[in-house]
Amino acid sequence: MRKQKFDEMQHAISLCMKEPHTIVEKWPMRRQFSSSYACSQEEFDLLQSSGHSGSERYVEWKWS
């Protein structure tokens, strides 16, 4: 947030970060564990093939 200067951007265009987020969960790429190994492995493989690194963050904005 500091690197992208969110605080300056918020004042410049009259936006603020929305809390709580409502569009996506906080860590949408986090692996969800299930009771069966096969399902968990399938989910892991799917996440690995998605091209996401897992460190992406989402920010919802609202007009201030």
PyMOL Python script that loads the backbone (N, CA, C, O; Angstrom):
from pymol import cmd

cmd.read_pdbstr("""\
ATOM      1  N   MET A   1       0.820  -1.188   0.000  1.00  0.00           N
ATOM      2  CA  MET A   1       0.000   0.000   0.000  1.00  0.00           C
ATOM      3  C   MET A   1       0.864   1.252   0.000  1.00  0.00           C
ATOM      4  O   MET A   1       0.551   2.240  -0.665  1.00  0.00           O
ATOM      5  N   ARG A   2       1.963   1.196   0.762  1.00  0.00           N
ATOM      6  CA  ARG A   2       2.869   2.354   0.761  1.00  0.00           C
ATOM      7  C   ARG A   2       3.528   2.529  -0.601  1.00  0.00           C
ATOM      8  O   ARG A   2       3.636   3.644  -1.111  1.00  0.00           O
ATOM      9  N   LYS A   3       3.968   1.417  -1.183  1.00  0.00           N
ATOM     10  CA  LYS A   3       4.656   1.469  -2.472  1.00  0.00           C
ATOM     11  C   LYS A   3       3.751   2.060  -3.559  1.00  0.00           C
ATOM     12  O   LYS A   3       4.220   2.814  -4.412  1.00  0.00           O
ATOM     13  N   GLN A   4       2.479   1.727  -3.532  1.00  0.00           N
ATOM     14  CA  GLN A   4       1.536   2.222  -4.533  1.00  0.00           C
ATOM     15  C   GLN A   4       0.902   3.561  -4.143  1.00  0.00           C
ATOM     16  O   GLN A   4       0.089   4.109  -4.887  1.00  0.00           O
ATOM     17  N   LYS A   5       1.281   4.084  -2.966  1.00  0.00           N
ATOM     18  CA  LYS A   5       0.829   5.388  -2.470  1.00  0.00           C
ATOM     19  C   LYS A   5      -0.696   5.479  -2.374  1.00  0.00           C
ATOM     20  O   LYS A   5      -1.313   6.426  -2.860  1.00  0.00           O
ATOM     21  N   PHE A   6      -1.278   4.469  -1.736  1.00  0.00           N
ATOM     22  CA  PHE A   6      -2.727   4.453  -1.574  1.00  0.00           C
ATOM     23  C   PHE A   6      -3.232   5.683  -0.826  1.00  0.00           C
ATOM     24  O   PHE A   6      -4.277   6.234  -1.170  1.00  0.00           O
ATOM     25  N   ASP A   7      -2.491   6.116   0.199  1.00  0.00           N
ATOM     26  CA  ASP A   7      -2.954   7.267   0.983  1.00  0.00           C
ATOM     27  C   ASP A   7      -3.061   8.523   0.125  1.00  0.00           C
ATOM     28  O   ASP A   7      -4.019   9.282   0.271  1.00  0.00           O
ATOM     29  N   GLU A   8      -2.103   8.759  -0.761  1.00  0.00           N
ATOM     30  CA  GLU A   8      -2.168   9.925  -1.657  1.00  0.00           C
ATOM     31  C   GLU A   8      -3.302   9.780  -2.664  1.00  0.00           C
ATOM     32  O   GLU A   8      -4.014  10.741  -2.957  1.00  0.00           O
ATOM     33  N   MET A   9      -3.460   8.575  -3.187  1.00  0.00           N
ATOM     34  CA  MET A   9      -4.507   8.334  -4.170  1.00  0.00           C
ATOM     35  C   MET A   9      -5.891   8.534  -3.553  1.00  0.00           C
ATOM     36  O   MET A   9      -6.789   9.072  -4.201  1.00  0.00           O
ATOM     37  N   GLN A  10      -6.063   8.108  -2.318  1.00  0.00           N
ATOM     38  CA  GLN A  10      -7.353   8.260  -1.655  1.00  0.00           C
ATOM     39  C   GLN A  10      -7.770   9.728  -1.589  1.00  0.00           C
ATOM     40  O   GLN A  10      -8.927  10.059  -1.848  1.00  0.00           O
ATOM     41  N   HIS A  11      -6.845  10.591  -1.249  1.00  0.00           N
ATOM     42  CA  HIS A  11      -7.164  12.020  -1.133  1.00  0.00           C
ATOM     43  C   HIS A  11      -7.338  12.667  -2.501  1.00  0.00           C
ATOM     44  O   HIS A  11      -8.174  13.556  -2.663  1.00  0.00           O
ATOM     45  N   ALA A  12      -6.569  12.235  -3.470  1.00  0.00           N
ATOM     46  CA  ALA A  12      -6.614  12.848  -4.795  1.00  0.00           C
ATOM     47  C   ALA A  12      -7.938  12.593  -5.514  1.00  0.00           C
ATOM     48  O   ALA A  12      -8.442  13.470  -6.216  1.00  0.00           O
ATOM     49  N   ILE A  13      -8.498  11.408  -5.346  1.00  0.00           N
ATOM     50  CA  ILE A  13      -9.727  11.094  -6.081  1.00  0.00           C
ATOM     51  C   ILE A  13     -10.913  10.779  -5.166  1.00  0.00           C
ATOM     52  O   ILE A  13     -11.905  10.197  -5.604  1.00  0.00           O
ATOM     53  N   SER A  14     -10.806  11.163  -3.909  1.00  0.00           N
ATOM     54  CA  SER A  14     -11.901  11.041  -2.933  1.00  0.00           C
ATOM     55  C   SER A  14     -12.424   9.617  -2.766  1.00  0.00           C
ATOM     56  O   SER A  14     -13.632   9.380  -2.789  1.00  0.00           O
ATOM     57  N   LEU A  15     -11.507   8.682  -2.599  1.00  0.00           N
ATOM     58  CA  LEU A  15     -11.881   7.300  -2.332  1.00  0.00           C
ATOM     59  C   LEU A  15     -11.297   6.879  -0.996  1.00  0.00           C
ATOM     60  O   LEU A  15     -10.334   7.471  -0.509  1.00  0.00           O
ATOM     61  N   CYS A  16     -11.896   5.842  -0.405  1.00  0.00           N
ATOM     62  CA  CYS A  16     -11.310   5.230   0.777  1.00  0.00           C
ATOM     63  C   CYS A  16     -11.531   3.723   0.682  1.00  0.00           C
ATOM     64  O   CYS A  16     -12.446   3.256   0.004  1.00  0.00           O
ATOM     65  N   MET A  17     -10.683   2.981   1.369  1.00  0.00           N
ATOM     66  CA  MET A  17     -10.807   1.531   1.338  1.00  0.00           C
ATOM     67  C   MET A  17     -12.059   1.116   2.092  1.00  0.00           C
ATOM     68  O   MET A  17     -12.377   1.664   3.147  1.00  0.00           O
ATOM     69  N   LYS A  18     -12.757   0.151   1.541  1.00  0.00           N
ATOM     70  CA  LYS A  18     -13.996  -0.320   2.132  1.00  0.00           C
ATOM     71  C   LYS A  18     -13.696  -1.425   3.134  1.00  0.00           C
ATOM     72  O   LYS A  18     -12.961  -2.364   2.828  1.00  0.00           O
ATOM     73  N   GLU A  19     -14.252  -1.317   4.302  1.00  0.00           N
ATOM     74  CA  GLU A  19     -14.151  -2.358   5.327  1.00  0.00           C
ATOM     75  C   GLU A  19     -15.547  -2.689   5.804  1.00  0.00           C
ATOM     76  O   GLU A  19     -16.290  -1.759   6.118  1.00  0.00           O
ATOM     77  N   PRO A  20     -15.945  -3.886   5.878  1.00  0.00           N
ATOM     78  CA  PRO A  20     -15.231  -5.084   5.435  1.00  0.00           C
ATOM     79  C   PRO A  20     -15.414  -5.286   3.943  1.00  0.00           C
ATOM     80  O   PRO A  20     -16.339  -4.744   3.338  1.00  0.00           O
ATOM     81  N   HIS A  21     -14.522  -6.072   3.357  1.00  0.00           N
ATOM     82  CA  HIS A  21     -14.629  -6.390   1.933  1.00  0.00           C
ATOM     83  C   HIS A  21     -15.846  -7.282   1.712  1.00  0.00           C
ATOM     84  O   HIS A  21     -16.146  -8.151   2.530  1.00  0.00           O
ATOM     85  N   THR A  22     -16.531  -7.064   0.616  1.00  0.00           N
ATOM     86  CA  THR A  22     -17.748  -7.840   0.363  1.00  0.00           C
ATOM     87  C   THR A  22     -17.725  -8.605  -0.949  1.00  0.00           C
ATOM     88  O   THR A  22     -18.576  -9.470  -1.158  1.00  0.00           O
ATOM     89  N   ILE A  23     -16.780  -8.319  -1.845  1.00  0.00           N
ATOM     90  CA  ILE A  23     -16.775  -8.980  -3.146  1.00  0.00           C
ATOM     91  C   ILE A  23     -16.017 -10.300  -3.097  1.00  0.00           C
ATOM     92  O   ILE A  23     -16.521 -11.316  -3.576  1.00  0.00           O
ATOM     93  N   VAL A  24     -14.823 -10.302  -2.530  1.00  0.00           N
ATOM     94  CA  VAL A  24     -14.030 -11.528  -2.429  1.00  0.00           C
ATOM     95  C   VAL A  24     -13.587 -11.717  -0.986  1.00  0.00           C
ATOM     96  O   VAL A  24     -13.485 -10.754  -0.226  1.00  0.00           O
ATOM     97  N   GLU A  25     -13.322 -12.974  -0.612  1.00  0.00           N
ATOM     98  CA  GLU A  25     -12.827 -13.236   0.737  1.00  0.00           C
ATOM     99  C   GLU A  25     -11.415 -12.673   0.894  1.00  0.00           C
ATOM    100  O   GLU A  25     -10.769 -12.335  -0.097  1.00  0.00           O
ATOM    101  N   LYS A  26     -10.942 -12.573   2.117  1.00  0.00           N
ATOM    102  CA  LYS A  26      -9.685 -11.899   2.389  1.00  0.00           C
ATOM    103  C   LYS A  26      -8.500 -12.529   1.656  1.00  0.00           C
ATOM    104  O   LYS A  26      -7.688 -11.800   1.087  1.00  0.00           O
ATOM    105  N   TRP A  27      -8.378 -13.815   1.651  1.00  0.00           N
ATOM    106  CA  TRP A  27      -7.307 -14.517   0.926  1.00  0.00           C
ATOM    107  C   TRP A  27      -7.960 -15.514  -0.030  1.00  0.00           C
ATOM    108  O   TRP A  27      -8.046 -16.701   0.285  1.00  0.00           O
ATOM    109  N   PRO A  28      -8.419 -15.052  -1.186  1.00  0.00           N
ATOM    110  CA  PRO A  28      -9.184 -15.937  -2.073  1.00  0.00           C
ATOM    111  C   PRO A  28      -8.387 -17.102  -2.644  1.00  0.00           C
ATOM    112  O   PRO A  28      -8.986 -18.102  -3.039  1.00  0.00           O
ATOM    113  N   MET A  29      -7.073 -17.014  -2.704  1.00  0.00           N
ATOM    114  CA  MET A  29      -6.271 -18.094  -3.263  1.00  0.00           C
ATOM    115  C   MET A  29      -5.743 -19.050  -2.189  1.00  0.00           C
ATOM    116  O   MET A  29      -4.988 -19.975  -2.491  1.00  0.00           O
ATOM    117  N   ARG A  30      -6.144 -18.822  -0.934  1.00  0.00           N
ATOM    118  CA  ARG A  30      -5.701 -19.701   0.149  1.00  0.00           C
ATOM    119  C   ARG A  30      -6.273 -21.097  -0.070  1.00  0.00           C
ATOM    120  O   ARG A  30      -7.431 -21.251  -0.458  1.00  0.00           O
ATOM    121  N   ARG A  31      -5.465 -22.093   0.179  1.00  0.00           N
ATOM    122  CA  ARG A  31      -5.904 -23.470  -0.013  1.00  0.00           C
ATOM    123  C   ARG A  31      -6.879 -23.853   1.083  1.00  0.00           C
ATOM    124  O   ARG A  31      -6.604 -23.652   2.266  1.00  0.00           O
ATOM    125  N   GLN A  32      -8.007 -24.401   0.693  1.00  0.00           N
ATOM    126  CA  GLN A  32      -9.011 -24.885   1.637  1.00  0.00           C
ATOM    127  C   GLN A  32      -8.811 -26.385   1.810  1.00  0.00           C
ATOM    128  O   GLN A  32      -8.864 -27.130   0.832  1.00  0.00           O
ATOM    129  N   PHE A  33      -8.584 -26.834   3.028  1.00  0.00           N
ATOM    130  CA  PHE A  33      -8.358 -28.257   3.266  1.00  0.00           C
ATOM    131  C   PHE A  33      -9.684 -28.984   3.380  1.00  0.00           C
ATOM    132  O   PHE A  33     -10.645 -28.473   3.954  1.00  0.00           O
ATOM    133  N   SER A  34      -9.718 -30.176   2.827  1.00  0.00           N
ATOM    134  CA  SER A  34     -10.930 -30.989   2.906  1.00  0.00           C
ATOM    135  C   SER A  34     -10.601 -32.319   3.567  1.00  0.00           C
ATOM    136  O   SER A  34      -9.438 -32.618   3.835  1.00  0.00           O
ATOM    137  N   SER A  35     -11.617 -33.103   3.823  1.00  0.00           N
ATOM    138  CA  SER A  35     -11.412 -34.355   4.547  1.00  0.00           C
ATOM    139  C   SER A  35     -10.769 -35.443   3.692  1.00  0.00           C
ATOM    140  O   SER A  35     -10.113 -36.333   4.232  1.00  0.00           O
ATOM    141  N   SER A  36     -10.939 -35.393   2.379  1.00  0.00           N
ATOM    142  CA  SER A  36     -10.349 -36.437   1.531  1.00  0.00           C
ATOM    143  C   SER A  36      -9.088 -35.923   0.843  1.00  0.00           C
ATOM    144  O   SER A  36      -9.069 -34.800   0.339  1.00  0.00           O
ATOM    145  N   TYR A  37      -8.053 -36.727   0.821  1.00  0.00           N
ATOM    146  CA  TYR A  37      -6.778 -36.334   0.222  1.00  0.00           C
ATOM    147  C   TYR A  37      -6.935 -36.044  -1.264  1.00  0.00           C
ATOM    148  O   TYR A  37      -6.377 -35.068  -1.765  1.00  0.00           O
ATOM    149  N   ALA A  38      -7.692 -36.886  -1.979  1.00  0.00           N
ATOM    150  CA  ALA A  38      -7.843 -36.724  -3.427  1.00  0.00           C
ATOM    151  C   ALA A  38      -8.440 -35.356  -3.766  1.00  0.00           C
ATOM    152  O   ALA A  38      -7.983 -34.685  -4.691  1.00  0.00           O
ATOM    153  N   CYS A  39      -9.437 -34.961  -3.029  1.00  0.00           N
ATOM    154  CA  CYS A  39     -10.059 -33.660  -3.270  1.00  0.00           C
ATOM    155  C   CYS A  39      -9.064 -32.542  -2.979  1.00  0.00           C
ATOM    156  O   CYS A  39      -8.982 -31.580  -3.743  1.00  0.00           O
ATOM    157  N   SER A  40      -8.318 -32.650  -1.907  1.00  0.00           N
ATOM    158  CA  SER A  40      -7.336 -31.628  -1.558  1.00  0.00           C
ATOM    159  C   SER A  40      -6.236 -31.547  -2.613  1.00  0.00           C
ATOM    160  O   SER A  40      -5.814 -30.450  -2.979  1.00  0.00           O
ATOM    161  N   GLN A  41      -5.775 -32.676  -3.098  1.00  0.00           N
ATOM    162  CA  GLN A  41      -4.732 -32.687  -4.121  1.00  0.00           C
ATOM    163  C   GLN A  41      -5.267 -32.073  -5.415  1.00  0.00           C
ATOM    164  O   GLN A  41      -4.555 -31.325  -6.084  1.00  0.00           O
ATOM    165  N   GLU A  42      -6.503 -32.379  -5.768  1.00  0.00           N
ATOM    166  CA  GLU A  42      -7.118 -31.815  -6.972  1.00  0.00           C
ATOM    167  C   GLU A  42      -7.227 -30.289  -6.844  1.00  0.00           C
ATOM    168  O   GLU A  42      -6.946 -29.552  -7.789  1.00  0.00           O
ATOM    169  N   GLU A  43      -7.635 -29.843  -5.675  1.00  0.00           N
ATOM    170  CA  GLU A  43      -7.748 -28.402  -5.450  1.00  0.00           C
ATOM    171  C   GLU A  43      -6.374 -27.735  -5.523  1.00  0.00           C
ATOM    172  O   GLU A  43      -6.235 -26.665  -6.117  1.00  0.00           O
ATOM    173  N   PHE A  44      -5.364 -28.359  -4.925  1.00  0.00           N
ATOM    174  CA  PHE A  44      -4.001 -27.843  -4.970  1.00  0.00           C
ATOM    175  C   PHE A  44      -3.512 -27.729  -6.408  1.00  0.00           C
ATOM    176  O   PHE A  44      -2.947 -26.706  -6.795  1.00  0.00           O
ATOM    177  N   ASP A  45      -3.726 -28.773  -7.196  1.00  0.00           N
ATOM    178  CA  ASP A  45      -3.308 -28.768  -8.599  1.00  0.00           C
ATOM    179  C   ASP A  45      -4.009 -27.666  -9.379  1.00  0.00           C
ATOM    180  O   ASP A  45      -3.393 -27.004 -10.214  1.00  0.00           O
ATOM    181  N   LEU A  46      -5.291 -27.468  -9.110  1.00  0.00           N
ATOM    182  CA  LEU A  46      -6.056 -26.424  -9.779  1.00  0.00           C
ATOM    183  C   LEU A  46      -5.496 -25.037  -9.443  1.00  0.00           C
ATOM    184  O   LEU A  46      -5.337 -24.198 -10.331  1.00  0.00           O
ATOM    185  N   LEU A  47      -5.199 -24.799  -8.169  1.00  0.00           N
ATOM    186  CA  LEU A  47      -4.639 -23.507  -7.765  1.00  0.00           C
ATOM    187  C   LEU A  47      -3.261 -23.293  -8.385  1.00  0.00           C
ATOM    188  O   LEU A  47      -2.941 -22.179  -8.798  1.00  0.00           O
ATOM    189  N   GLN A  48      -2.446 -24.338  -8.456  1.00  0.00           N
ATOM    190  CA  GLN A  48      -1.115 -24.218  -9.045  1.00  0.00           C
ATOM    191  C   GLN A  48      -1.182 -23.894 -10.528  1.00  0.00           C
ATOM    192  O   GLN A  48      -0.315 -23.188 -11.043  1.00  0.00           O
ATOM    193  N   SER A  49      -2.186 -24.393 -11.217  1.00  0.00           N
ATOM    194  CA  SER A  49      -2.303 -24.168 -12.654  1.00  0.00           C
ATOM    195  C   SER A  49      -2.983 -22.848 -13.002  1.00  0.00           C
ATOM    196  O   SER A  49      -3.059 -22.487 -14.176  1.00  0.00           O
ATOM    197  N   SER A  50      -3.479 -22.121 -11.999  1.00  0.00           N
ATOM    198  CA  SER A  50      -4.241 -20.899 -12.261  1.00  0.00           C
ATOM    199  C   SER A  50      -3.373 -19.718 -12.684  1.00  0.00           C
ATOM    200  O   SER A  50      -3.886 -18.759 -13.261  1.00  0.00           O
ATOM    201  N   GLY A  51      -2.070 -19.765 -12.411  1.00  0.00           N
ATOM    202  CA  GLY A  51      -1.197 -18.650 -12.754  1.00  0.00           C
ATOM    203  C   GLY A  51      -1.089 -17.602 -11.662  1.00  0.00           C
ATOM    204  O   GLY A  51      -0.321 -16.649 -11.797  1.00  0.00           O
ATOM    205  N   HIS A  52      -1.838 -17.758 -10.589  1.00  0.00           N
ATOM    206  CA  HIS A  52      -1.748 -16.832  -9.456  1.00  0.00           C
ATOM    207  C   HIS A  52      -0.602 -17.256  -8.545  1.00  0.00           C
ATOM    208  O   HIS A  52      -0.326 -18.446  -8.393  1.00  0.00           O
ATOM    209  N   SER A  53       0.052 -16.286  -7.948  1.00  0.00           N
ATOM    210  CA  SER A  53       1.151 -16.614  -7.046  1.00  0.00           C
ATOM    211  C   SER A  53       0.666 -16.863  -5.628  1.00  0.00           C
ATOM    212  O   SER A  53       1.383 -17.458  -4.823  1.00  0.00           O
ATOM    213  N   GLY A  54      -0.539 -16.418  -5.313  1.00  0.00           N
ATOM    214  CA  GLY A  54      -1.058 -16.557  -3.960  1.00  0.00           C
ATOM    215  C   GLY A  54      -0.792 -15.335  -3.112  1.00  0.00           C
ATOM    216  O   GLY A  54      -1.295 -15.243  -1.992  1.00  0.00           O
ATOM    217  N   SER A  55      -0.012 -14.393  -3.618  1.00  0.00           N
ATOM    218  CA  SER A  55       0.285 -13.183  -2.841  1.00  0.00           C
ATOM    219  C   SER A  55      -0.527 -11.979  -3.329  1.00  0.00           C
ATOM    220  O   SER A  55      -0.314 -10.860  -2.862  1.00  0.00           O
ATOM    221  N   GLU A  56      -1.447 -12.200  -4.258  1.00  0.00           N
ATOM    222  CA  GLU A  56      -2.277 -11.104  -4.748  1.00  0.00           C
ATOM    223  C   GLU A  56      -3.200 -10.622  -3.637  1.00  0.00           C
ATOM    224  O   GLU A  56      -3.643 -11.404  -2.795  1.00  0.00           O
ATOM    225  N   ARG A  57      -3.476  -9.350  -3.649  1.00  0.00           N
ATOM    226  CA  ARG A  57      -4.404  -8.778  -2.673  1.00  0.00           C
ATOM    227  C   ARG A  57      -5.466  -7.990  -3.415  1.00  0.00           C
ATOM    228  O   ARG A  57      -5.201  -7.403  -4.464  1.00  0.00           O
ATOM    229  N   TYR A  58      -6.642  -7.981  -2.874  1.00  0.00           N
ATOM    230  CA  TYR A  58      -7.759  -7.260  -3.461  1.00  0.00           C
ATOM    231  C   TYR A  58      -8.162  -6.144  -2.515  1.00  0.00           C
ATOM    232  O   TYR A  58      -8.192  -6.328  -1.298  1.00  0.00           O
ATOM    233  N   VAL A  59      -8.471  -4.990  -3.079  1.00  0.00           N
ATOM    234  CA  VAL A  59      -8.907  -3.854  -2.275  1.00  0.00           C
ATOM    235  C   VAL A  59     -10.206  -3.342  -2.878  1.00  0.00           C
ATOM    236  O   VAL A  59     -10.295  -3.093  -4.080  1.00  0.00           O
ATOM    237  N   GLU A  60     -11.202  -3.190  -2.029  1.00  0.00           N
ATOM    238  CA  GLU A  60     -12.447  -2.580  -2.468  1.00  0.00           C
ATOM    239  C   GLU A  60     -12.432  -1.126  -2.046  1.00  0.00           C
ATOM    240  O   GLU A  60     -12.008  -0.791  -0.940  1.00  0.00           O
ATOM    241  N   TRP A  61     -12.899  -0.268  -2.936  1.00  0.00           N
ATOM    242  CA  TRP A  61     -12.909   1.160  -2.693  1.00  0.00           C
ATOM    243  C   TRP A  61     -14.346   1.666  -2.610  1.00  0.00           C
ATOM    244  O   TRP A  61     -15.257   1.074  -3.189  1.00  0.00           O
ATOM    245  N   LYS A  62     -14.536   2.741  -1.903  1.00  0.00           N
ATOM    246  CA  LYS A  62     -15.836   3.414  -1.876  1.00  0.00           C
ATOM    247  C   LYS A  62     -15.591   4.914  -1.911  1.00  0.00           C
ATOM    248  O   LYS A  62     -14.533   5.395  -1.504  1.00  0.00           O
ATOM    249  N   TRP A  63     -16.573   5.636  -2.397  1.00  0.00           N
ATOM    250  CA  TRP A  63     -16.457   7.101  -2.435  1.00  0.00           C
ATOM    251  C   TRP A  63     -16.504   7.635  -1.022  1.00  0.00           C
ATOM    252  O   TRP A  63     -17.330   7.211  -0.215  1.00  0.00           O
ATOM    253  N   SER A  64     -15.618   8.563  -0.725  1.00  0.00           N
ATOM    254  CA  SER A  64     -15.597   9.131   0.637  1.00  0.00           C
ATOM    255  C   SER A  64     -16.392  10.412   0.693  1.00  0.00           C
ATOM    256  O   SER A  64     -16.489  11.033   1.751  1.00  0.00           O
TER     257      SER A  64
END
""", "prot")
cmd.dss("prot")
cmd.show_as("cartoon", "prot")
cmd.util.cbc("prot")
cmd.orient("prot")
